[in-house]
């Protein structure tokens, strides 16, 4: 049985939402929104999924993929020549990168290389790159993962050298993730050698400035969803410091990660989480030319309404607030609901081609407070 759009709260707002997408002040008239999905190193070699991507691209439903090249463990998933990675045993290619890029480009799909920066189980063993424990040894988070010291500029240079290699391989953009300090576990016992009194936000800004100077392709950075609402001191993520050095900021605004009190009772809650968060993020970014491209929840965790409608609502909320597009995240590569949601949008999720239409505020609603967004 095919899935149809439900009437969940949309009788009053679906038409206005689509119109708002068309007038959102994000792109020049006629320019395409970014509409992408994330691929792990394993899903990037699944032929059935690659064919689905090609079909979606041919229909005009999708134009971008994000692929892990330095994954969540610190493994490089391409035949790198990086001497540090080689000495750490971190080079583990598992698919033909050149073939993937060529294949996607043949279907007008941009290919973005994702680099997990400071969470790294391999380079942490190289020349004191790691975060250390006050009691001795290398510090590990509650999941047993190791982290690089983001105050150490040698760890910056390591990630930048990887980005340069990926640019040379033909990737269209570099996307940085885990551009932050660890937050899970006994973080009070973390020792960051070379900190010299600096704020964490200063270290993250310095790294991004150096990265921006080191590559020529567009640069994007993933941030926690809460970073759209406030400075995250523990993580070191402050949008006003990040924005001047990147082309895109990608907040992970998954509804499952927000407090149940955030927009509680709102019939179109998933839509408004994205709408209000994108608005707030732009306010925090100040006068920067960087744009927002959100991450959309494409997985079912803590999502009782999960399905194409759930994904569609998030996409519309993101675009209606003025983002330049979205990436859908499902780590397992289970994207059939996402492909269906992408097909629903038609031209309103592709190109803004109508110069002026009424705005979205068709009914009054209280603006959420910051405290509602937090656990």
N, C-alpha and C positions, 0 to 999 in steps of 0.2 A: 504494500500500500504506500503510495507516495505521500510525503509530508506536505501539509499546507500551512500557511501562516495562520496562527491562532488569533483569536480576538482578544487575547490577554492584554487588556488595558489600552488597546490601540484605536478604539473607535474614535477617540478625540484627538489623537496625536499622530497617527501614521502618515497622513497626508502632509501635515505640517512638517514632520521630521524629514521627509524626502525633499520637500521644498527647501528646507534649511540646508540640507546637504548641497543643494545647487548654488546657494548664495554664500556658503561659508567662506570667509575671507582668507583662504589658505593658498589657492593656486591662481595663476593667471588664467583667464578665460580660455577654455579649450585644452588645458593641460591635464594630464591624467593623475588621478590619485594613486598612491602606492597601495597595492593590494597583494600581500604576500603571505607565505606560510614558512614555518621553520622546519628544517630537516636535520635530524641527527646524522652522524656518520653512517649509521646502519640503515636508516630509512632512505638515505641518499642513494643507495644502491639497489633499492627495490623497484624492479622494472614496472610493476603494475602501478605504483604510485607515480613514477616519472611519466608514464603515459597519461595518467589522470591529470597531472599538471599541464602537460602539453595540450590536452583536450580543453582544459579550462582556459588556458592562454589563447587558444584558437578562437574560443567563444568570446574572448575579451573579459573574462571574469577575474583573471589573475595576471600579474605582470612582474612578480618578484619572488625569489626564494632566498632564505637565509640558511646557510649551511655551516655546521661546526667545522672549523679547521684547527682550532686549538680547543679541545673539549673540556668538560667539567673536571677532568682528572689531570689536565695539563698535557695530554697527548696531542701531538701534531699529526693530523690526519692527511698529510700530503708528504711527498718525498723531499723534506726540508734538507738544506745544507747547513743549518744553524749548528755551530760547534757546541754550544751549551746544551741544546736539546739532544744532540748526538751523544755527548758525554753522559747525559742523564738517562739515556735509553728511552727518550720520550717521542721518538719518531716512529709512528705506527700507521702508515697509509693503508686504507682498506677499500678504496674505490678510485677509479680513474678520474682525477680532478679535471684534467684537460678535456676529457670527453664530456663530462657533465656541463662544463661551461660552454663548450661548443654547441652541445645539444640544446641547452636552454636559450642561448643567443639565437639559434636558428628559429626559435619560436617567440622571439622578442621578449624574453624573460630575463630581467636583470638578476645577477647572482651576487649575493652579499656574503662575505666571509665573516663568520662569528669567531671572535677570540675571547675566551675566558681568561681574564688577565691575572688576577691576584689569588685565585683559588687554584692551587697547583701542587699535586702530589709528587711531581718529578723534579722540577727546577728548585724546589725547596731544599733539595739535598746538595745544591751547588753553591760553594763558596759563601756560606752564611747568608743566602738569599732569604731565609725563612723568618717568620715570626717565631720568637723563642718564648719559652715558659720561664717564669720567674724562679721556679724551682729547679731549672736545668733542663736541657734538651729542647727539641722542637715542639712548639705548641700545636695541639690538634683541637679542632672544634668538636662539638658533641657527636657529630657523625663520623669522627675519625679522619676528617680531611685536613690537609695542611695548607698553609697560606704563605704567600710571598709578602715580604715587608714592603708595603707601598710607600714608606718613607725613604727607601733605598733606591737611588736613581739607577743603579745597575739593573734592578728589576724592571724599571721603565724601559731601559734600552733593550732588554731582552724581548719584551713584548713588541716594541717598535720595530725591531729587526724582523720579527715574524710578520708584522703587517706589511713591511716593505716587500718581503718575498711573495706574499699573497697578491699584492698589487702587481708585481711583475708576472705572476701567473695569469693575470687577466680578470681578476675579480673587479666588479663594478663599484664596490663600496666595502669599507671595513666597518664592522659593528663590534663594539667592545661590550663585554658583559663582566659581571663581578668586578666592576671598577669601584671598589669599596673595601672597607676593612671588615674583618669577621665580626659577627654578632651573636653567634650561637655557641653556647658553652661557657666556660670560665674565662670570660674576656678580661676580667680584672687581673688575671695572671699573665696577660700578653706583654711581651717585651719587644719594643720596636727600636732596634739599635739605629742610631743616626737621626733620631727624631728632632733633637735640638730645639725643643719647645714649640715646634710647629703644630698648628691645628691639622686635623685629618683632612678637612676641606681644602686646606692649602696644598697638601700633598697630592690630592686627586686633581686639583686644578693644574698644578705643575706638570703632572704626568700627561694630562690631556693637551696642554699647550705644546709639550715636546712631541707628542704623537701627531698633532696637527701639522707641525713644522716638518715632520719626517715623511709624510706621504702626500700624494697629490689627488687621490680619489676622494669622493665624499666620505665623511666620517660620522658615524652615529654611535650613541652610547645608551645602554639600557640602564634604567634606574628603577628602584622600588616604587610601587604605586603611591605610597605615602609621601614620597619626595615631591609629588605634585602639590602637596598641601603645606609642607614645612621643610626646613632644613633638618636633615638626619645627621645629628652630631656623631652618633656611634659609628655609623657607616661612612661618614665623610662626604655625603652627597648634598650639595647645595646648588640648586639650578642656576642661580645668578652667577656662580663661579664656573659652572660647566658650560653654559650656553655660548659664551664668546668663542669657544675653541672647537665647536662641533657644528655639523650641518643639521643633524637631527638628534633630538632627545626622545627616547622610547620608554615611557613609563609603563610598567606592567600593572595595569589597572584591573586585574581579575576580580570580579565581584566576590568570589569565594574568599578573597584575602582581606576584605573590608569587614569591619565590625557589623553585626546584625543591626545595631542602632543607627547606622549610617543610612539615611533616607528610608528608615523603617516605615512601612505602610504605603510607600509610593508604588502605585500599580505598575509603573514602567521603570522600576528601580535600576535595572541593568543599563538601560539607555541613559538615565540621569547620572549614574556613577561616572560614566565616561564623559558626558557633557560637562558636568560641573568640574570634574578633575582636569580636563583639558583647559577649561577657562582658567582655573586656578594656576595651573602650570605656566601658562603664558604670562600671567600676572607676576609670578615669581621670577621669570626669566628676564624681565626688564626689557631693555631696548635692543636686545640681541636679534640678529637675523636668523637664528636657528629656528627650526620648525619642529612641531610635535608629530611623531608617528607612533601610535599606541600599539601595545601588545594586547590582543584579544584572547579571552579564555576559550580555548577549543577543547577542553577536557572536562570531565564530569565531576571532579572532586568538589564536594559541598555545593553542588549545583542541581537542585531538585528539578529545575525546568530545563535541564540540558538538552540540547538538540539544535536544529537549524535556527529556530526562532530566537533562542538564547544568544546564539552567535550573531545573528542579524541585528538584534537590538543593540549589542555592543558596538558593532561596526557603524551603525547609524548615529549613535550618540557621539562617537569619536569624530566623525566627519562633520556632523551638524555643529559642533563646537569650534570648528576651524582647524582641525588637524590636517596634515597632508596625506593621511592614509593610516594603514594598520597592517600588522603582522598577526597571524593566527598561530597560537602555540599549542601543539600537542606532541609531547616528547615521544610518544609511541608511533606517531605518524598515522593515527586513525582520523582521517580528514574527510570522510564521506559526509558527515553533517555540515562541515565547513564548506565543502564544494557546493552543497545544495543551497546554503545560505548565500554564498557568493552569486549564485545564479539568479536569486530573487531580485537583486538590486537593479538589474538592467543598467541603463545609461546613468542613473543617478548615483551609482557607486563607481562609475568610471570617469566621466568627464563632466566638469562644470561648464555648461554651455548656455545657461540662461542668465542674463546680466542682473536682473533684480526681481525678487519675489518677496512676499511677506515673511516676516521673521517667525521664529519657532514658538515664541512665548504665547501659546494659545490659551493657557489657563494659569491661574496664580498658584504658586507653590512656595513654601519656605525654602530659602537657600540653606543647605546643610552647613553645620558648624564643624570646625576642625575636630572638636572633641568627639563628635559622632563618628568620625572616620577612624578613630583609634580604638584599639582593644582596651 
